[in-house]
Structures are given as structure tokens and as C-alpha cells.
Amino acid sequence: SVDFVPTEAFVKELASRLHNRDLNTVPPFDRKNPSAENVALWVAEEIAKAGALTEGVRLEEVTVWEGTRNSVTYRP
């Protein structure tokens, strides 16, 4: 099972690092193309690095939206 409160807080914290920012100035995107594909991969990697998921829980997918009609989904 997952406690959604800390999980949601962690995802919001990740999003806040990017929200309303020039991604070309935010690490690691100051060195890497800030494409939606790379942002989705970064989110998945940050979740894994932080140990944000409890044992027995796995990340299914990360979807990053570029506006209202375009998105990319990363599935580990």
C-alpha cells in the first residue's frame, strides 16, 4: 500500500523545481535537452533515487504534458 500524502507532496516538490522556470537553467536540464521525454525520465529517476515508493510498490508510468493536447509517457 502507499500513503498518498507524502507521495503527493514529493511529486509536488519535484514539479515546483520546474514550474514557471526556464528549464535550460535548471539542473540537469542546463546540460541536457529539456524535452518532455527527458523530463519524464528525470521524474522517474528522482522518485527512484529518493526511495519515495514503499517496498513492493513500483512506478508504472510518468506522463508529462506540454500544453493541453500533447504529452509523453515514460514507462520504466
Contact map, one row per residue, 1 for C-alpha under 8 A:
1110000000000000000000000000000000000000000000000000010010000000000000000000
1111001000000000000000000000000000000000000000000000110010000000000000000000
1111111000000000000000000000000000000000000000000000000000000000000000000000
0111111100000000000000000000000000000000000000000000000000000000000000000000
0011111110000000000000000000000000000000000000000000000000000000000000000000
0011111111000000000000000000000000000000000000000000000000000000000000000000
0111111111100000000000000000000000000000000000000001100000000000000000000000
0001111111110000000000000000000000000000000000000000000000000000000000000000
0000111111111000000000000000000000000000000000000000000000000000000000000000
0000011111111100000000000000000000000000000000000001000000000000000000000000
0000001111111110000000000000000000000000000000000000000000000000000000000000
0000000111111111000000000000000000000000000000000000000000000000000000000000
0000000011111111100000000000000000000000000000000000000000000000000000000000
0000000001111111110000000000000000000000001000000000000000000000000000000000
0000000000111111111000000000000000000000000000000000000000000000000000000000
0000000000011111111000000000000000000000000000000000000000000000000000000000
0000000000001111111010000100000000000000000000000000000000000000000000000000
0000000000000111111111100100000000000000000000000000000000000000000000000000
0000000000000011111110000000000000000000000000000000000000000000000000000000
0000000000000000011111000000000000000000000000000000000000000000000000000000
0000000000000000111111101100000000000000000000000000000000000000000000000000
0000000000000000010111111100000000000000000000000000000000000000000000000000
0000000000000000010011111100110001000000000000000000000000000000000000000000
0000000000000000000001111110111011000000000000000000000000000000000000000000
0000000000000000000011111110110000000000000000000000000000000000000000000000
0000000000000000110011111111110000000000000000000000000000000000000000000000
0000000000000000000000011111111000000000000000000000000000000000000000000000
0000000000000000000000000111111100000000000000000000000000000000000000000000
0000000000000000000000111111111111000000000000000000000000000000000000000000
0000000000000000000000111111111110000000000000000000000000000000000000000000
0000000000000000000000010011111110000000000000000000000000000000000000000000
0000000000000000000000000001111111000000000000000000000000000000000000000000
0000000000000000000000010000111111100100000000000000000000000000000000000000
0000000000000000000000110000100111111110000000000000000000000000000000000000
0000000000000000000000000000000011111110000000000000000000000000000000000000
0000000000000000000000000000000001111111000000000000000000000001110000110000
0000000000000000000000000000000001111111100000000000000000000001000000011100
0000000000000000000000000000000011111111110000000000000000000000000000000000
0000000000000000000000000000000001111111111000000000000000000001000000000000
0000000000000000000000000000000000011111111100000000000000000111000000011100
0000000000000000000000000000000000001111111110000000000000000100000000000100
0000000000000000000000000000000000000111111111000000000000000000000000000000
0000000000000100000000000000000000000011111111100000000000000100000000000000
0000000000000000000000000000000000000001111111110000000000101100000000000001
0000000000000000000000000000000000000000111111111000000000000000000000000000
0000000000000000000000000000000000000000011111111100000000000000000000000000
0000000000000000000000000000000000000000001111111111100000000000000000000000
0000000000000000000000000000000000000000000111111111100000000000000000000000
0000000000000000000000000000000000000000000011111111000000000000000000000000
0000000000000000000000000000000000000000000001111111000000000000000000000000
0000000000000000000000000000000000000000000000111111110000000000000000000000
0000001001000000000000000000000000000000000000111111110000000000000000000000
0100001000000000000000000000000000000000000000110011111011100000000000000000
1100000000000000000000000000000000000000000000000011111110000000000000000000
0000000000000000000000000000000000000000000000000000111110000000000000000000
0000000000000000000000000000000000000000000000000000011111000000000000000000
1100000000000000000000000000000000000000000000000000111111100000000000000000
0000000000000000000000000000000000000000000000000000100111110000000000000000
0000000000000000000000000000000000000000000100000000100011111100000000000001
0000000000000000000000000000000000000000000000000000000001111100000000000011
0000000000000000000000000000000000000000000100000000000000111110000000001111
0000000000000000000000000000000000000001101100000000000000111111000000001110
0000000000000000000000000000000000000001000000000000000000001111100000111100
0000000000000000000000000000000000011011000000000000000000000111110000111000
0000000000000000000000000000000000010000000000000000000000000011111111110000
0000000000000000000000000000000000010000000000000000000000000001111111100000
0000000000000000000000000000000000000000000000000000000000000000111111100000
0000000000000000000000000000000000000000000000000000000000000000111111000000
0000000000000000000000000000000000000000000000000000000000000000111111100000
0000000000000000000000000000000000000000000000000000000000000000111111110000
0000000000000000000000000000000000010000000000000000000000000011111011111000
0000000000000000000000000000000000011001000000000000000000000011100001111100
0000000000000000000000000000000000001001000000000000000000001111000000111110
0000000000000000000000000000000000001001100000000000000000001110000000011111
0000000000000000000000000000000000000000000000000000000000011100000000001111
0000000000000000000000000000000000000000000100000000000000111000000000000111
